[in-house]
């Protein structure tokens, strides 16, 4: 992992956040001469208590930043908890102490849910496991080439017919994908996924290039004609794995049987 690459990723993320922060959000008035979308660099620098030159270097990825100063910048840019955590992790202030997820335990866990489709996903949204209910009701991941066993790739490909409202789901998941992978700019698998997404759906280039990050929120849509709510669970005390659970939407009934 290259520190220079991480600094550039952080700089790009801060620049995007600055451009999406309205002057009114920080108590400034917008005048007719303002050409910069969002805040100006000098405004962020002044409100954060740093020099304009230094803040410019920060966005250009030319300097390291202390946690205290980055916290101040995040507050000025009105970042929510997920965006702030992402910025801190790009700067190297993330928790590396959590043990890796016990995926065998997770497979046994989701295997005990006979009527609840579930996937085990890593930080790249690669599929690390699934239960019989997912196999029977949604898709058999083992029938998909290993390089395509990624939830984003499946949603823009094999799962489009199963999930007609797939664009809404992909947008929510892609924010989490960036949250989990921006701090690994040299990861070859991350690069492969991005290239495949761009090649298969070039019409969505603006999505793949977007720097927005987010934690996936529960999303209700139809999966093979059944209204379901998709929720992302994170095992307590572990890192590197999440469980995507499909449950009947409010007012719906449990489903069973094959596709």
N, C-alpha and C positions, 0 to 999 in steps of 0.2 A: 504494500500500500504506500503510495507516494505522498509525502506531506505536501508537496507543491500542488499535486492534483487536488488534494482535499481542500487546500486553501482556495484554489480557483473555484471549486464547487461551492464552498461557503460564500465566496464573493458573489457568484452568480445568484445564489439563493437570496442573499441580502439585497442585491440590486432589484430582483423581481419583487421582493416584499416591499421595498421602498416605493417602487412604481405603482404598487397597488394600495398604498396608504394615502388616504385623502388628507389634504391640509387641515380640513375641519376636524379630523380625528385627533389631531394633536393641538387643537386650539389656534390654528393659523387660518387666515382668510385667503381665499384664492382670488387673484386678480386676473383681469383679462389678458395681461401680458404673459401669463404663465404658459410656457410651452412644454415643460417637462411633465409627463404623466406622474401623478402622485407627488411625493416630496422631492425636493432638491437635495443633493448630497450635502450642501452646506447646512441645510436645515436639520438633517439627521445628525450631522457632526456637532452642531451647536447644542441641540437638545440632549445629546449623549455625553457632552463634556469632553470631546476630543477635537483635534485640529482638522480642518477640512482636508489638508494634504494627507494626513494619516488615514482618515476615513476613505479617501479615494484609493489609497494603496490597499486598504482592507477589501474593498469591492473588486480590486484588480487581482487579488490573491497574492500580494507581494509581502504581506506582513502576517505574523502570528498575532493572536489576540488573547488577552487574559479573560478568564471566566467573568470577572466583575464587569469589565468593559462590554463584553458580548451580552451579558444580562441587560445592561443599560440600553444597548442598541435594540435588543429584542423588545424591551418595554416601549421604546420610542416607536417602533414599527408595529406596535399593537399585536404582536404574535400571540396566538392561542397556545395552549400547553403543548400540543403536538408539534407545531412549527418551532416553538422555542426549544423543545427537546432535540429536534432534528438539527437546528443550528448548533447547539452545544455539542452534539455528537460529531458533526462535521469538523468542529474545532478540536476534537479529541477529548472532550469532557463527558464521555459516556461510561456507563458501568460495564466493565468487562468481567466482573466477578461472578455473575450468575452462571451456574453450571449449564451445559448444553441440555436440550430437551431429551428425555428418555423416550425415544420414538416407539420402542417396543411396548412400553407401558401405554403410550397413547393409542397404539394400534389395538391393544387389548381393550382399552376403554371404549373406543368408538365401535369396536366389534360387538360390544354388549348392548348396542342400541339397534334392535332389529328393525324398527320403523322410522329411524332418523338418519337420513343420508348425511355423511360427514367426510371431510377431507382433512388430512394433515398437510400443512403447507410450510415451506421454509421461508426465509426472508425474501427470496426471489419470487415467491408464489409458485415455485416448483412443487409438484405433488409428491409427497414423501410417503403417503399411505391413504387408504380409503377403506370403507367398510362395505359389507355385502349390500346394505341398503342403498348406498350410492351406486354400486355396480348395477343393482336391479332396477332402480328407479330413474337414474340420471344418465350414466355413461360408464362403460368399462374402460378405465384408464389403461389397463394392460393391453388393450387393442390399439393403442395410440403409440406411435414411435416415441422412444424415450426422450429425444430432444424436444418433442412437442408436449411433454407432460408438464405443462405449465398452465395455470388457470387462465391467465390473460390470453395466451395463444389459443387455448381451447375455445374461449368465448368469442374470439374473432374468427374461429374456424368451425370445428366439429360441433360446438354447442349452440351455434346461432339459431338453428331451428328449435332446439329444446328451450332456449331462453330468448323469446322474441324481443324482450326489452334489454338485450345484452349491452347496448351502449351505456345505459345508465349504470349498470353494474360495473362495467369496465372502468368508467371514469372514477368511481369510488375506489376500486381496487388499485388503480394505477397510482393514486396518491399514496397508498400504503406501500406499493412497490418502490416508489422513490424514497419514502421514509426509510425503508429497510436496506436500500442498495446505494444511495448517493455517497455514503461514506466508504464504499468499496469501488471506486472508479476504475480500478485495474482488474476487477474480477472478470475473467473471460466469459463466464456464463452470463453475467449481466449484459455484457456487450452482445452476445449471441441473441439473447431474448429481444433486446432493443432492435437489432438488425432484422430479426424475423418479423417483429411487429410492423416495422417500417416497410418491409418488403411486401407483406401480405395486405396491409391496409395503408397504402401511401396517402389515401384521402384523409387519414387521421393524423397526419404528421404534426399538426399543431398540438395534439394531445401528447404525443410521445416526446415533444420538445418542451412541454410545459414543466415548470419547476415547482408547481404546487405540490405540497405534501399534506397528508392527512391520515388519521386513523380511520379505518373502515367502520362505517356506521351500519347498524342493522338495516337491511334493505328488503322490502316486500315486492315481489313480482311473481309472475307465473313461470314455473319450471315444468315442462311437459304438460301444460294445461292445468296444473295444480297451483293455486296461490300459496306461496311459501315465503317465510321470512328467513333471510340468510344473515347469520350472526358470526362474528369472529371472536373466538375464545383464545385466551393466552394462558397457558399453564403457569400457575404460580411457582416462583422460584426457579424457572428455567428460562433459557433464551434460545432464539433461533427457530422456533416452531410455533405455529398457531393452528387452531382447529376451526374450520369453516363448517358450521352446522346449519342444516336445512330443517326448519320446523313449520308445521301448518300455520298459515297466517291467521290472525285473530278472526274468530267466527268460522274458520275452516275445520276440517276433520282430518284425522290421521289418514295416511295413504299407505297402501301395501301393494305388492305385486310387481310385475316387470314392466318394461317399457313397451 
